[in-house]
Amino acid sequence: MIFFLKNKIFIYIIPFTLGLVTSFSLPPYNYFFINFLTFPILLFFLISNYKKGKWTSFIIGWMFGFGYFVSNLYWITNALKFEENFKVLIPIALILIPLFLGLFYGLASLTCSYFNLKKKFSSILIFSIFFSIIEFLRGFIFGGFPWNLISFSWVNYLPFLQLLSHIGTYTFNLLSLTIFLIPIITLFNYKKLIKITFLFFTAIILLINFLYGSFVIKSDNHLDQNLENFVIKIISPKIDLHRYFSNETPEKIILELIELSQPNSLEKTIFIFPEGVISNIYLEDLKNYSYLFSKNYSDNHKIIMGINSVEGEKIFNSMVVLDKDLNLLHKYKKNKLVPFGEFLPFENFFTKIGLKKITQGYKSFSSHNERKIIEINNLSFVPLICYEIIYSGKINKTEKNFNIILNISEDGWFGNSVGPYQHFGHSIFRSIEEGKSLIRSANNGISAFINPKGKIINQIKSTEKGVIEIKSFEKTKKTLFSSFGNKIFFYFLLFYIILIFFLKRTEEIK
């Protein structure tokens, strides 16, 4: 052990390996128990190398982050395969993006080094605070990228996730880090009885949370709300993304969508199609194909789809509600855009050196700052397009009550990778946080209907096409988190800080 701690090369190798291994706790693998090993070793490594200086602490965190992200974000390079000009950027993106994101963990471990980490319980709290704060900042800086927070390793274990409705993702992330670190107690200079007590209480906390979550899931504290003489159809068409870059006519794709949706003229139906399902045309051009829609759909039908729209010189990634004649009933314009995918940061500079955004066209999309609730047939939806599902907080900007979270997405950019599973995991977190049913229509991704407890009622795999029919949903009360949002995270941080000061005083007395 001493050899590993003193040899400089292992300052890079060990944290990188720990990050790499930790990534397997995330979807689709979900080996969450890995974190009970990797995080204690990481903290112990930081404590053991404390005297080597703050640069060493920074490197340890940075290399951990690099290993973590290079393993779980490799799918980013798939988006660069659709145009020949972008392929040269694949090795750069594969290395530079994880290196950049790893800097956040480097800053977290650097900050920890200012607090004289020792083999004491307070070190666990300090580590948890700064790593959770840096995860929070990662969700906001430069537009935010809160992808693959450590807490997402619990996504397949619903009983543990029910706390999300009270405390939200970032607070749950803070508590998860603390729990994962507890085994390091066995390496601290505590008496055997104290070590056993710590481990025992950790097991008890996990058990109580599990039992509470299991009770919540099984409890009948909701009201089944039948849809009033209509159904909702989630359409998952599995249209190959390469077709959008070919000369194939939109007519052919539209006919495929109609065939898959199987409209019944006598049945009141809301059809939900994915984001950009006819991405090689704009909303303004869609009218040219109205004869196909009016021929196959009736006045009993409403169509929701994702399509790009033009307003003056601005282009928006939009979710629209249309009737059978393609008259526009509602339009939502995406608020949170994907960097480099939908807009080019520092566009004036990058365009001069020949770079452009990855998705359709050369011009960046414009963002909107309003998210109005969509109301159809006495049913209200909060619209979220693709990437917007990954942001925890008050997704309802109007403060008006709503029935269902509606997320449409195009996951073809991920290719055949872990990406669609990671993306889908956020949907489960949002449904529990807000206590609302969630509809997800994805092309080349996982389409699903999820209840307010995060349970998947029905789903279509990313490799398949199909239709999910919804005739009822669960109506629930507003959650604590939906009322207070991420303020709860800061309340918990304050509690942790007070606890650290108390422990520090106790340690000094001893």
C-alpha positions as CSV (number, residue, x, y, z in Angstrom):
1,M,0.0,0.0,0.0
2,I,2.8,2.4,0.9
3,F,4.4,1.8,-2.5
4,F,1.2,2.8,-4.3
5,L,0.8,5.9,-2.2
6,K,4.4,7.1,-2.7
7,N,4.9,6.3,-6.4
8,K,4.0,9.4,-8.5
9,I,2.6,7.4,-11.4
10,F,-0.1,5.9,-9.2
11,I,-1.3,9.4,-8.4
12,Y,-2.7,9.3,-11.9
13,I,-3.5,5.6,-12.4
14,I,-5.3,4.8,-9.1
15,P,-7.9,7.7,-9.2
16,F,-8.4,7.2,-13.0
17,T,-9.1,3.5,-12.4
18,L,-11.5,4.3,-9.5
19,G,-13.4,6.7,-11.8
20,L,-13.5,4.1,-14.5
21,V,-14.9,1.4,-12.2
22,T,-17.4,3.9,-10.6
23,S,-19.0,4.5,-14.0
24,F,-20.3,0.9,-14.0
25,S,-22.6,2.0,-11.1
26,L,-24.6,4.0,-13.7
27,P,-27.3,2.8,-16.2
28,P,-27.5,0.4,-17.8
29,Y,-25.3,-1.6,-15.4
30,N,-26.5,-0.1,-12.1
31,Y,-23.9,-1.9,-9.9
32,F,-24.5,0.7,-7.2
33,F,-22.5,-1.3,-4.6
34,I,-19.3,-0.4,-6.5
35,N,-19.5,3.0,-4.9
36,F,-19.1,1.6,-1.4
37,L,-15.6,0.6,-2.5
38,T,-14.4,3.3,-4.9
39,F,-15.4,6.4,-3.0
40,P,-13.8,5.3,0.3
41,I,-10.6,4.4,-1.5
42,L,-10.7,7.8,-3.3
43,L,-11.1,9.7,0.0
44,F,-8.4,7.5,1.7
45,F,-6.1,8.3,-1.2
46,L,-6.8,12.0,-0.8
47,I,-6.1,11.9,2.9
48,S,-2.9,9.8,2.5
49,N,-1.5,12.3,-0.1
50,Y,-2.6,15.4,1.7
51,K,1.0,16.4,2.6
52,K,2.1,16.3,-1.0
53,G,0.3,19.6,-1.7
54,K,-2.8,21.0,-3.2
55,W,-1.7,20.3,-6.8
56,T,-1.6,16.6,-5.9
57,S,-5.1,16.8,-4.4
58,F,-6.4,18.5,-7.6
59,I,-4.8,15.8,-9.8
60,I,-6.4,13.0,-7.8
61,G,-9.9,14.5,-8.3
62,W,-9.2,15.4,-11.9
63,M,-8.0,11.9,-12.8
64,F,-11.0,10.4,-11.0
65,G,-13.4,12.6,-13.0
66,F,-11.5,11.9,-16.3
67,G,-11.8,8.1,-15.7
68,Y,-15.5,8.4,-14.7
69,F,-16.6,10.5,-17.7
70,V,-14.4,8.9,-20.4
71,S,-16.1,5.6,-19.6
72,N,-19.7,6.9,-19.4
73,L,-19.7,9.6,-22.1
74,Y,-18.0,7.9,-24.9
75,W,-21.3,7.9,-26.8
76,I,-20.8,11.6,-27.5
77,T,-18.5,10.7,-30.4
78,N,-21.4,8.9,-32.1
79,A,-23.0,12.3,-33.0
80,L,-19.8,13.2,-34.9
81,K,-20.2,10.2,-37.3
82,F,-23.0,11.6,-39.4
83,E,-20.9,14.1,-41.3
84,E,-17.5,13.4,-42.8
85,N,-16.1,16.8,-41.7
86,F,-16.8,16.0,-38.0
87,K,-15.2,12.6,-37.9
88,V,-11.7,14.1,-37.4
89,L,-13.0,15.5,-34.1
90,I,-13.9,12.1,-32.6
91,P,-10.6,11.4,-30.8
92,I,-10.6,15.0,-29.6
93,A,-14.1,14.8,-28.2
94,L,-13.4,11.4,-26.7
95,I,-10.6,12.8,-24.6
96,L,-11.1,16.6,-24.2
97,I,-14.8,16.5,-23.0
98,P,-14.1,14.0,-20.2
99,L,-10.9,16.0,-19.3
100,F,-12.9,19.2,-19.1
101,L,-15.7,17.6,-17.0
102,G,-13.1,16.0,-14.8
103,L,-11.9,19.5,-13.8
104,F,-15.1,19.8,-11.7
105,Y,-14.0,16.8,-9.5
106,G,-10.5,18.2,-9.5
107,L,-11.8,21.5,-8.0
108,A,-13.8,19.5,-5.5
109,S,-10.8,17.6,-4.2
110,L,-8.7,20.8,-4.3
111,T,-11.2,22.6,-2.1
112,C,-11.2,19.6,0.3
113,S,-7.4,19.9,0.7
114,Y,-7.9,23.3,2.3
115,F,-9.7,21.7,5.3
116,N,-6.9,19.5,6.5
117,L,-8.5,16.1,5.8
118,K,-7.8,13.5,8.5
119,K,-8.9,10.1,9.4
120,K,-12.1,11.5,11.1
121,F,-15.8,11.4,10.3
122,S,-15.7,15.1,9.6
123,S,-13.6,14.4,6.5
124,I,-16.5,12.3,5.1
125,L,-18.8,15.3,5.5
126,I,-16.4,17.7,4.0
127,F,-15.8,15.5,1.0
128,S,-19.6,15.0,0.5
129,I,-20.3,18.7,0.7
130,F,-17.7,19.8,-1.9
131,F,-18.3,17.0,-4.3
132,S,-22.1,17.5,-4.1
133,I,-21.7,21.3,-4.5
134,I,-19.5,20.8,-7.6
135,E,-22.1,18.4,-9.0
136,F,-24.7,21.2,-8.4
137,L,-22.5,23.8,-10.2
138,R,-22.0,21.3,-13.1
139,G,-25.7,21.5,-13.6
140,F,-25.6,25.3,-14.1
141,I,-22.2,26.6,-15.4
142,F,-22.0,27.1,-19.2
143,G,-25.6,26.2,-19.6
144,G,-25.3,23.2,-17.3
145,F,-24.6,19.5,-17.8
146,P,-26.0,17.6,-14.8
147,W,-25.6,14.3,-16.6
148,N,-24.7,11.1,-14.6
149,L,-24.7,12.5,-11.1
150,I,-23.4,9.8,-8.7
151,S,-27.0,9.4,-7.3
152,F,-28.2,8.0,-10.7
153,S,-26.5,4.7,-9.6
154,W,-29.8,4.1,-7.6
155,V,-32.1,4.4,-10.7
156,N,-33.0,0.7,-10.8
157,Y,-33.8,0.6,-7.1
158,L,-37.1,2.4,-6.8
159,P,-37.7,2.0,-3.0
160,F,-34.5,4.0,-2.3
161,L,-35.6,6.7,-4.7
162,Q,-38.8,7.7,-3.1
163,L,-37.0,10.3,-1.0
164,L,-36.6,12.3,-4.2
165,S,-40.2,13.6,-3.8
166,H,-39.1,15.3,-0.5
167,I,-35.5,16.3,-1.1
168,G,-34.8,16.3,-4.8
169,T,-31.9,15.0,-6.8
170,Y,-29.1,17.2,-5.5
171,T,-29.8,16.6,-1.9
172,F,-30.2,12.9,-2.6
173,N,-26.8,13.1,-4.3
174,L,-25.3,14.7,-1.1
175,L,-26.7,11.9,1.1
176,S,-25.7,9.2,-1.4
177,L,-22.0,10.4,-1.3
178,T,-22.1,10.3,2.5
179,I,-23.5,6.8,2.6
180,F,-21.1,5.5,0.0
181,L,-18.1,6.8,2.0
182,I,-19.1,5.2,5.4
183,P,-17.0,2.0,4.8
184,I,-13.8,4.2,5.1
185,I,-14.5,4.3,8.8
186,T,-12.9,0.8,8.9
187,L,-9.6,2.5,7.9
188,F,-9.8,5.3,10.5
189,N,-8.2,5.3,14.0
190,Y,-11.4,4.6,15.8
191,K,-12.0,1.8,18.3
192,K,-13.6,-1.4,16.9
193,L,-16.9,-0.7,18.7
194,I,-17.2,2.7,17.1
195,K,-16.5,1.3,13.6
196,I,-19.1,-1.4,14.1
197,T,-21.6,1.2,15.3
198,F,-21.1,3.4,12.3
199,L,-21.5,0.5,9.9
200,F,-24.6,-0.7,11.9
201,F,-26.3,2.7,11.8
202,T,-25.6,3.0,8.0
203,A,-27.2,-0.4,7.4
204,I,-30.2,0.7,9.6
205,I,-30.6,4.0,7.6
206,L,-30.5,2.1,4.3
207,L,-33.0,-0.4,5.6
208,I,-35.4,2.2,6.9
209,N,-35.2,4.1,3.6
210,F,-35.9,0.9,1.7
211,L,-38.9,0.0,3.9
212,Y,-40.3,3.5,3.6
213,G,-39.9,3.5,-0.2
214,S,-41.4,0.1,-0.5
215,F,-44.4,1.2,1.6
216,V,-44.8,4.4,-0.5
217,I,-44.8,2.4,-3.8
218,K,-47.3,-0.1,-2.5
219,S,-49.6,2.4,-0.8
220,D,-52.8,3.4,-2.4
221,N,-52.6,7.1,-1.8
222,H,-53.4,8.1,-5.4
223,L,-56.5,8.5,-7.5
224,D,-56.7,6.7,-10.8
225,Q,-57.8,9.4,-13.3
226,N,-59.5,7.9,-16.3
227,L,-59.2,9.9,-19.5
228,E,-62.5,11.4,-20.6
229,N,-63.6,9.3,-23.6
230,F,-60.2,9.6,-25.3
231,V,-56.8,7.8,-25.4
232,I,-53.2,8.9,-25.6
233,K,-50.9,7.0,-28.0
234,I,-47.1,7.3,-27.5
235,I,-45.5,6.6,-30.9
236,S,-42.0,5.2,-31.0
237,P,-41.1,5.0,-34.8
238,K,-37.5,3.9,-34.8
239,I,-36.6,6.0,-37.8
240,D,-32.9,5.7,-38.6
241,L,-31.2,9.0,-38.2
242,H,-29.2,8.5,-41.3
243,R,-32.4,8.9,-43.3
244,Y,-32.5,12.5,-42.4
245,F,-29.2,13.1,-44.1
246,S,-30.3,11.4,-47.3
247,N,-32.4,12.7,-50.1
248,E,-35.5,10.7,-48.9
249,T,-38.7,12.7,-49.2
250,P,-40.6,13.6,-46.0
251,E,-43.7,12.0,-47.6
252,K,-42.3,8.5,-47.1
253,I,-41.5,9.1,-43.4
254,I,-45.0,10.7,-42.8
255,L,-46.7,7.7,-44.3
256,E,-44.7,5.4,-42.0
257,L,-45.7,7.4,-39.0
258,I,-49.4,7.3,-40.0
259,E,-49.2,3.5,-40.5
260,L,-47.6,3.0,-37.1
261,S,-50.1,5.2,-35.3
262,Q,-53.2,3.4,-36.8
263,P,-55.6,6.3,-36.4
264,N,-59.3,5.4,-35.8
265,S,-61.5,8.2,-37.0
266,L,-64.2,7.5,-34.4
267,E,-61.8,7.3,-31.4
268,K,-60.7,10.5,-29.7
269,T,-57.0,10.3,-29.6
270,I,-53.9,12.4,-28.8
271,F,-51.0,11.1,-30.8
272,I,-47.5,11.9,-29.4
273,F,-44.6,11.7,-31.9
274,P,-40.9,12.2,-30.9
275,E,-38.6,15.2,-31.3
276,G,-37.6,16.0,-34.8
277,V,-39.4,13.0,-36.3
278,I,-39.6,14.8,-39.6
279,S,-36.4,16.7,-39.1
280,N,-35.5,17.4,-42.7
281,I,-38.3,20.0,-43.0
282,Y,-39.5,22.9,-40.9
283,L,-42.9,23.4,-39.4
284,E,-43.7,26.0,-42.0
285,D,-43.1,23.4,-44.8
286,L,-45.2,20.7,-43.1
287,K,-48.4,22.3,-44.5
288,N,-47.3,21.0,-47.9
289,Y,-48.2,17.5,-46.6
290,S,-51.4,18.4,-44.9
291,Y,-53.3,16.2,-47.5
292,L,-51.7,13.1,-46.0
293,F,-52.8,14.1,-42.4
294,S,-56.3,15.2,-43.3
295,K,-56.9,12.1,-45.3
296,N,-55.9,9.7,-42.4
297,Y,-56.7,11.7,-39.2
298,S,-60.1,13.1,-38.2
299,D,-61.5,16.0,-36.0
300,N,-61.3,13.6,-33.1
301,H,-57.5,13.7,-33.3
302,K,-54.8,15.9,-31.9
303,I,-51.2,15.5,-33.0
304,I,-48.2,16.4,-30.8
305,M,-44.8,16.3,-32.4
306,G,-41.3,17.8,-32.3
307,I,-40.3,19.8,-35.3
308,N,-38.0,22.8,-36.0
309,S,-39.7,26.1,-36.6
310,V,-38.7,29.5,-38.1
311,E,-39.6,32.9,-36.7
312,G,-37.9,35.7,-38.7
313,E,-34.2,34.9,-38.6
314,K,-34.5,32.6,-35.6
315,I,-34.8,28.8,-35.6
316,F,-36.4,27.0,-32.7
317,N,-36.5,23.4,-31.7
318,S,-40.3,23.2,-31.0
319,M,-43.0,21.0,-29.7
320,V,-46.3,21.7,-31.5
321,V,-49.9,20.6,-31.2
322,L,-51.8,20.3,-34.5
323,D,-55.2,19.3,-35.7
324,K,-55.8,16.9,-38.7
325,D,-55.4,19.9,-41.1
326,L,-52.1,20.8,-39.4
327,N,-53.5,24.0,-38.0
328,L,-51.3,25.1,-35.1
329,L,-53.0,24.9,-31.7
330,H,-50.0,25.2,-29.4
331,K,-46.3,25.7,-29.7
332,Y,-43.5,25.3,-27.1
333,K,-40.0,26.4,-28.0
334,K,-37.1,24.7,-26.3
335,N,-35.6,26.6,-23.4
336,K,-32.4,24.6,-22.7
337,L,-30.3,23.9,-25.8
338,V,-27.5,21.3,-26.2
339,P,-24.1,23.0,-26.6
340,F,-22.5,22.2,-30.0
341,G,-25.5,20.1,-30.9
342,E,-28.1,22.9,-31.1
343,F,-26.0,26.0,-30.7
344,L,-22.3,26.8,-30.9
345,P,-20.9,28.5,-27.8
346,F,-18.8,31.5,-28.8
347,E,-20.2,31.1,-32.3
348,N,-18.5,34.1,-33.9
349,F,-15.1,32.6,-33.0
350,F,-15.7,29.0,-33.9
351,T,-17.4,29.7,-37.3
352,K,-14.2,31.6,-38.3
353,I,-12.2,28.4,-37.8
354,G,-14.7,26.3,-39.7
355,L,-16.7,24.7,-36.9
356,K,-20.5,24.5,-36.8
357,K,-23.2,22.8,-34.7
358,I,-23.8,19.1,-35.2
359,T,-27.5,19.0,-35.9
360,Q,-29.5,20.2,-38.9
361,G,-28.2,23.3,-40.7
362,Y,-25.3,25.6,-40.0
363,K,-27.0,28.2,-37.9
364,S,-27.5,27.9,-34.2
365,F,-30.9,27.4,-32.7
366,S,-32.4,30.1,-30.5
367,S,-33.6,29.4,-27.0
368,H,-36.8,30.6,-25.4
369,N,-37.4,31.5,-21.8
370,E,-41.0,30.5,-21.3
371,R,-42.5,27.1,-20.7
372,K,-46.3,27.3,-20.9
373,I,-48.5,24.4,-19.9
374,I,-50.1,22.7,-22.8
375,E,-53.9,22.0,-22.3
376,I,-55.7,19.4,-24.4
377,N,-59.0,17.7,-23.6
378,N,-58.9,19.0,-19.9
379,L,-55.5,17.5,-19.6
380,S,-52.4,19.6,-18.9
381,F,-48.9,18.8,-19.9
382,V,-45.5,20.3,-18.9
383,P,-43.5,20.1,-22.2
384,L,-39.8,19.1,-22.1
385,I,-37.8,18.5,-25.2
386,C,-35.0,15.9,-25.1
387,Y,-32.1,17.3,-23.0
388,E,-34.5,19.4,-20.8
389,I,-35.5,16.3,-18.8
390,I,-32.0,16.2,-17.2
391,Y,-32.5,19.3,-15.1
392,S,-33.7,19.0,-11.6
393,G,-35.7,21.8,-10.1
394,K,-39.0,23.6,-10.8
395,I,-39.7,22.4,-14.3
396,N,-43.1,24.1,-14.1
397,K,-42.2,27.8,-14.7
398,T,-45.8,28.9,-14.5
399,E,-46.5,27.6,-11.0
400,K,-49.8,26.3,-12.4
401,N,-50.8,22.8,-11.5
402,F,-50.5,20.2,-14.2
403,N,-51.3,16.5,-14.8
404,I,-48.4,14.9,-16.8
405,I,-44.8,15.6,-17.7
406,L,-44.4,15.2,-21.5
407,N,-40.9,14.5,-22.8
408,I,-40.1,14.0,-26.5
409,S,-36.7,13.1,-27.6
410,E,-34.4,12.0,-30.5
411,D,-31.8,9.6,-29.1
412,G,-30.4,8.5,-32.4
413,W,-27.4,10.7,-31.7
414,F,-26.3,8.2,-29.0
415,G,-26.1,5.3,-31.4
416,N,-26.1,1.8,-29.9
417,S,-24.5,2.8,-26.6
418,V,-25.3,3.3,-22.9
419,G,-26.5,6.9,-23.8
420,P,-30.2,6.1,-24.3
421,Y,-30.3,4.3,-20.9
422,Q,-28.6,7.1,-19.1
423,H,-31.0,9.7,-20.7
424,F,-34.0,7.6,-19.8
425,G,-32.9,7.4,-16.1
426,H,-33.5,11.1,-15.7
427,S,-37.2,10.6,-16.6
428,I,-37.6,8.3,-13.6
429,F,-36.0,10.9,-11.3
430,R,-38.2,13.8,-12.6
431,S,-41.5,11.8,-12.2
432,I,-40.7,11.0,-8.5
433,E,-39.5,14.6,-7.8
434,E,-42.6,16.2,-9.2
435,G,-45.0,13.4,-8.1
436,K,-46.4,13.2,-11.7
437,S,-46.9,10.7,-14.4
438,L,-44.5,11.0,-17.2
439,I,-44.9,10.3,-20.9
440,R,-41.8,9.9,-23.0
441,S,-41.9,9.5,-26.8
442,A,-38.4,8.9,-28.2
443,N,-37.1,8.0,-31.6
444,N,-34.2,5.5,-31.3
445,G,-34.6,5.7,-27.6
446,I,-36.7,4.3,-24.8
447,S,-40.3,5.4,-25.0
448,A,-42.4,4.9,-21.8
449,F,-45.2,5.7,-19.5
450,I,-44.0,6.2,-15.9
451,N,-46.2,6.7,-12.8
452,P,-45.5,9.3,-10.1
453,K,-43.5,6.7,-8.1
454,G,-41.1,6.2,-11.0
455,K,-42.5,2.8,-11.9
456,I,-42.4,2.0,-15.6
457,I,-46.0,1.1,-16.5
458,N,-45.1,0.4,-20.1
459,Q,-42.1,0.9,-22.3
460,I,-40.7,0.3,-25.8
461,K,-37.0,-0.5,-26.1
462,S,-34.6,1.7,-28.1
463,T,-34.1,-1.1,-30.6
464,E,-37.8,-1.5,-31.3
465,K,-40.7,0.5,-32.7
466,G,-44.2,0.4,-31.4
467,V,-47.1,2.2,-29.7
468,I,-48.1,2.6,-26.1
469,E,-51.7,3.3,-25.4
470,I,-52.8,5.2,-22.2
471,K,-56.3,5.3,-20.9
472,S,-55.7,6.5,-17.4
473,F,-53.1,7.9,-15.1
474,E,-52.4,8.4,-11.4
475,K,-53.4,11.7,-9.9
476,T,-51.3,12.7,-6.9
477,K,-50.7,15.7,-4.6
478,K,-47.9,18.2,-5.0
479,T,-44.6,17.0,-3.6
480,L,-42.5,18.8,-1.0
481,F,-39.7,19.2,-3.6
482,S,-42.0,20.5,-6.3
483,S,-43.0,23.3,-3.8
484,F,-39.5,24.2,-2.6
485,G,-37.2,23.1,-5.3
486,N,-33.4,23.1,-4.8
487,K,-33.7,25.4,-1.7
488,I,-33.8,22.1,0.2
489,F,-30.3,21.2,-1.0
490,F,-28.9,24.4,0.6
491,Y,-30.8,23.7,3.9
492,F,-29.0,20.3,4.0
493,L,-25.7,21.9,3.2
494,L,-26.2,24.2,6.2
495,F,-26.9,21.3,8.4
496,Y,-23.8,19.5,7.3
497,I,-21.7,22.6,7.9
498,I,-23.1,23.0,11.5
499,L,-22.4,19.3,12.1
500,I,-18.8,19.7,10.9
501,F,-18.2,22.6,13.2
502,F,-19.6,20.5,16.1
503,L,-17.4,17.5,15.2
504,K,-14.3,19.7,14.8
505,R,-14.8,21.1,18.3
506,T,-15.3,17.6,19.7
507,E,-12.1,16.4,18.0
508,E,-10.1,19.4,19.4
509,I,-11.3,18.7,22.9
510,K,-10.2,15.1,22.6
